[in-house]
Amino acid sequence: MSAQQHNNTRFRSLSRRMVVQFCLFTLVISAVYGFISFVLMYTLEDSFIEQQLQQEAAYLSAQQQANGQWPQPARSNLQLHFSRSTLPDEIRARAEAEPQRTEFSGQQGRHYHLHTVSTQPEVLLLAEVSQQLLVRPIRGGVLQFLVISALIVSCIACLIAWFVSRKTTRPLKQLAALVDSVPSQQLPQQFSKHFASQFANQFANDEVGILARTLQQSLTGIARALQREKSFTADVSHELRTPLAVIKNAVELWQSQQSGSKPAAQLQTEPGCEQQLMTRIYDAAMQMEKTVQTLLILAREEHTAAKHSSTALMPLLERAILDNSLLLHGKPVTVQLCDSCQVSINANADMLKVLLDNLLSNAFKYTEAGEVCIAFSDNCLQIRDTGPGIAADIYPHITEAGVKGRHSTGFGFGLAIVKRLCEHQGWQMSVSSDQGTTVSVCFAT
C-alpha cells in the first residue's frame, strides 16, 4: 500500500471499536438470557400443570381400583376419555396423528394438556387449561419487557464500555500522539527525548508499557547507530587529513626531484632520499590504517571491546610530536616532554595514538609562541599550552562536534573525537582555559 493510499484510509478508532463490540456482546448476551428466561417460564408453567394432572390421574386410578369404576374428575376442566376418538374435534386429528404429543392448542384461545394414566394406558385424562395459563396471555408484555430490559442494559454497558475503553486506550493514544507528533525523519532522535522527559512514568508495567519501552529502546538504538554513522564520517574526514597531507607532500617532493627542479649535484648529496620518501608514505599509510580501525571501533556499539595491553606512553608521545611537528614550523614554541611520561598504561595503543594526535595537533596549531608542556601524574596525562585559550561563548560546548573558535581553520571535530574515545574507554577528560588551555585525561586504573 502506498503512502497516499495509507493516508486516505479512513481512521478507525480503537476505543470506538471497543465500545461497539462491547455493546454488541451485551446485546447478544441479553438476547440469549431473554430466550432462556422465556423458555424457563414456559417450562415451569407446563411442569406445574403436568404435576396437577399426575396427582389427579393417581387419585382417579386409586378410586377405580378400590371401587371398580372410574369416578368423575374433581375439577370441571378435566375429562376422562377411554379412546382418542372421543377427544374434542379440534384436537382429535392431531392426537391420533401424534400419539406422543401431550400439549395442543385449540380454537378461541383454548389450550389442552393430555395425560395418559400410567396404570391404564388406554385411559386418557384431558385438561383444558386456558384459565390456568400465566405466561401465554402476557407473552407480548414479557417480550416487550425483555426487549426494553436488553436495551437499558445495553445502554448501561455502552456507558461502562466508554469509560473503560477511554481508560484502557489512554496509554495507547498517548503513545500514538507521541509518535505522530514527531516527523518521521526525526523519529529516532526526538521520540526517545520526548519519551524520557514526558511519558516515561505514565506507562504502567503492562502490555502497553512494555510496547512503549521496547519502542523507546529500539529507537534509541537506531538513534545511536545513526549518530555513530554520522560521527564516523566526520571523524574519518578529520583524522585522515594529516596523513594524507604527509603523503601528498612526499609525492610532490619526489615529483620535484624527478622533474629536475633541484640541481643534480644536490640530488647526489642526498643519499637514500627516495627511501626516506617511501618511508614517510608508508608510515602515513600505516597511521591511516590504524586510525580507520580505531574509528570503526567507535562507530560500532559502544560496548564493543578493543584489545588492551600494557602500552608505553613515552614512545607514542614522541611519535605524535614528530607526526604533528609541521604545525610548529616557524613558530617560537618549545615542546617540553616531562620524564613523568615514562609510564605504561593499560590501553589500546591505536586509540591512545589517535587521542594524542588530536590533543597535540590542537596544542601545536593554536600556540603561536611559548611552550607546550606534556606531563603525567596521578594516572592523568596533562597537555598544557600557552595559546590564546578558549572563547567564553564556546567553552561550555567545546567537546561537541562542529564547535570551533572564530579563528579556527579546522572543522571542530578534534575534541569531540577525544571525548568519544574517553567515553568508549572509560577515561575521564577535562578541559580548562585561563592563560592557555590545559587538557587532562585520567585513565582507568
PyMOL commands that set and color helices and strands:
alter all, ss='L'
color gray80, all
select helices_A, chain A and resi 3-8+14-67+84-86+89-97+136-180+184-199+207-239+241-258+264-268+273-299+313-323+325-328+339-341+349-366+395-397+414-425
alter helices_A, ss='H'
color red, helices_A
select strands_A, chain A and resi 78-81+103-105+111-116+124-128+309-312+333-337+344-347+370-377+380-385+428-433+437-442
alter strands_A, ss='S'
color yellow, strands_A
deselect
rebuild
show_as cartoon
